[in-house]
Amino acid sequence: MSSSLTPLQNTLESILSRLSILESNAGIKAPAGGNYASPATGGGNAAAVDEVAPALVAYDEHISKALKPFVEACKKIDGLKDTGSNIQKVWEGIRSIVEIGTKCKKPSDVQSSLMPHLKPVQDAMGDIRKARLDRKFDWHIKAIMEMLASASWVIMSSPPAPSSFIKDTVGSSDFWSNKIRKEYKGKDEVMIAFCDTLKALILDLSSYVKEYHLSGLMWNPNGIPIEDFKEQAPATTASTTTEGNVQTKGAPAGIAGGASGADIMKELAKKTNR
């Protein structure tokens, strides 16, 4: 083949490989006689296996665009630094669930099958709730806990649409955020940034889920059984932290106070089914 055509061939192979991945995710079988890989590459599905699923790529973009600004806002507030780190662990744990969906077939019982994989999420949420915070952060932690209900989207199925459920948490979270805004407006822009980035995080997550997981967590119809899934790397377990010396009062509606980390996702699942 002429060397002048090599770049064109490489581009075509890349396009065909991506089409194969998208069709696999949609449950469309490759045409008879093989797959879309070019004969020059030896065929096979190696390229497709190595590709990162679009849903996972988009989730990483969501983390960079919306999660990181909120975590940074938390870290600028003395007393919420560890809380911000634990929220990041929650989102990283959900990323592992999204990855499972891209590689595994949908199990018959989604909630039961995912619970073992949700332990890092449960642990991080438990640490957020157990943190001993100064009373001046009561509104902050309550706004955060209302927002964390949105993490239950991975064990939801329509109706309601998971993206709508996530978006609905804006109202309950804003109830507390608006108290913070009223208290600190014109006095402390860091506190205002906390409220704004919290709301932006929820809305961006809703948009992501609406595009890639419209009726629930997307699964791969051609994937492996979830029992055969192996983590790429061991998940980081959130550690218990203390901040200040006064325990946060109460817990938001739908999340019972005093529950262990292992119970939190089950509580959230009940809330989604109301």
N, C-alpha and C positions, 0 to 999 in steps of 0.2 A: 504494500500500500504506500502511496506517496506520502512523504513526511508532511506535506502541506495539509493532508486530510486527517492527520492524527489528532489535532486538537478538537476537530469536529466530532470524530469518533468518540473521544473521551467524554465530551459533553453529552452526546446521545446516550452513551452507556449510563451516565449519571442520572439522566432524566428517566430512562427506562427502569433503572433500579429503584428510584423513588416511587414511580408508579406502581411497581410491584409491591412495595411496602404498604402504600396507601390502600391498595386492593386487598391485601392480606388483613389489614386492620378493619376493613369494611366487610370482611367475610366473603370476598369474591375470589373464586378459584382462578389460578393461572390458566391460560388457554392450553388446550391439548397440544402435546408435543413438546412441553417444556415450560420454562419461565421466561421472563423478560431479559435475563442476563445475556449479554452478547456472547456468541460462540468464542470470540477472541479472548474472553476472560475465563473460559472454561465452564461457563454456566453455573448452576447450583445456586444456593441461597445464602452463601457466605456473606455477601455484601449486605443482604437484607437483615441478617442476624446482627451484624455489626452496627447497623444504622440505629440512631436514637429515634424513638417514635415521636411524631410531631406533638402529641399531647404532653410528652415529658419535656420536650424543648420549650414549649409554650409555658409550662409550669415554672421552669427555670427563669424564663423571662419575667413571669409574674413575681417571683421572689426578688429578682434584681430591681424591678420597677416599683413594687409596692411594699414588700416586706422589709427590705433593708432600710428604707427611710423611716419606717415606724420603729424598728429596732434601734436605730440611731437616735430617734427622738426620746425613746425610753432611757437610753444610756446617758443622755444629757441631763436627766433628772436624778439627783441624788436619792437613792432609795429604790429606784426602779431598774437599775442596771441589770441585776440578775433576772428580774422579771422579763426584760427584753430578750435576754439570752435564752430563757426557757420558751418564750413564744417562738423564737427562731427554731428551737428543737421540735416544737409542735409542727411547724410547717415542713421541716426536713423529714419528719416522720410521715407526714401525709405524702410527701414526694415518693417515699418508698412504696406507698400503697398505689399511687398512680403508676409506678413502674411495674408493680405486680399485675395491674390491669392490662398493661401493654404486652405482657408476656404470657399471661395465663388465661385459660378458659374460665367463663363465669361459673362459679360453684353453685350447687343447688341451694345452699344456705350462705348467703354473702356475709351476713353479720358474724356468724359463728366462725366462718373460715378466716375472716380478717382480724378477729380479736387478738390472736397471738401476735400478729404483725403490728398491731396498734399499741403494743406495750410502751415503746418509747414516747408515743404521743400521750398516753395515759400518765406515765411517770412525770413528764414535763408539766402537764396540767395539774397534777397533784402537788408538785413543788410550788407552782404559782399560788395555789390555794392555801398551802401551808406556810408560805412566807409570812413572817411577822413584820408588818409594816406600820409606820407611823399613821395615826388617824387622819392626817392631812391627805393621805393617799386613798382614802376610802372610795371616793368617786372614781379615781383612776382604775383601781382594781375591779370595781364593779362594772365599769365600762368594758374592761378587758375580758372579764368572764362572760359577759353577754356576747361579745365578739367571738369568743372561743366556741360558742355553740355552733358557729358556722363550720367548724371542722368536721362535724358529723355528716357533712354532705357525702362522704365516701361510703357511708353505709345506708344511704337513702335510695329510694326508688320513687318514681313519679306515681301518682301525684302526692304532694305538690312537686313541681319541678325543683330540683336541688338549687338551681341558680336563684329561683324566687325565694326559697327559704333563706338562703344566705343574705340576699338583699333585704329581707325583712328584719334581719338582726341589726340593721342600721338604726332603726327606730328605738329599740331597747337599749342599744349602746349609746346612742345620741342623748337619751334621757339623762344619763350620767355625764356625758361629755359636755352637754350644754350647761350644766352646773359649773363645770371647770371653766368653760369659756366666760361665763358671767362673772366668776370670781377673779379671773386673771386677765380679762380683756384690758389692754392698754397698760398692763403691769408686767406681764411675763410672757414673751413670745414663745418661749420654749414649751410652756404649758399649752398654748394655742396650737403649736405644731404637733404636739402629742395628739390632740383631738382631731386635727385635720388629717394626719397620716393614718390614724386609726380608721377613720371613715373611708379614706381612699383605699386602704387595704381590703376592707370588706367589699367595696364596689368593684375593685379590680378582680378579686377572687370570683365574684358573681359573674362577671363578664367572661372570665376564663372557663368556668364550669358550664356556662350557657353555650359556649362554642364547642367544647370538647367532650362534655359529659351531660348532654342535655337531659336525658332521662335517668341518669345515675352514672356511677363509675363505669367508664368504657372498658370492656373486656375484649380480649383477642379470641375470636371464634376458632382460630387455628393454633391457639397457644397450648401450653403444657398444663397439666393439672396443677392447681395451686399447691398441692401437697409436695410437688416436685420442685417448687421454686426455691432457689437458694439465694440468699442475700449476697450482693456483690461485696459488701463489707459489713462488719458488725455494726449495728445501730448504736449511737451514743445514748446512754441512759442519763437523763437529767439528774443532777445531784441536788440534795436538799440544801437550801440556802436560807439565811436569815438576814433580814434587813430591818434595823430598828428594833424596838422592843414591845410593840403593841400589836396584837393580832387583829387582822381585818375583821370587821363585823359582818356577820351574815353571809349569805350567798345569793346570787341572782335567782329569779324565778326559774323553775325547771331544773335547777342543779342543786340537789340537796346538800346541805352543809355537813361536813364531817365524813363524807364518803371517801373511800380509798381511791388511789389512782386507777386501779383496775376496774372500778365501778363507773367511772366518769363517762366513758363512751356509751355504756349501756343506758345511763341516765339521759344522755343526749339523744340516743336512739329513740327513747320513749317520747322525748320532747318533739322529735320530728314527726312522730306518728299521731300527734294530737290533732 
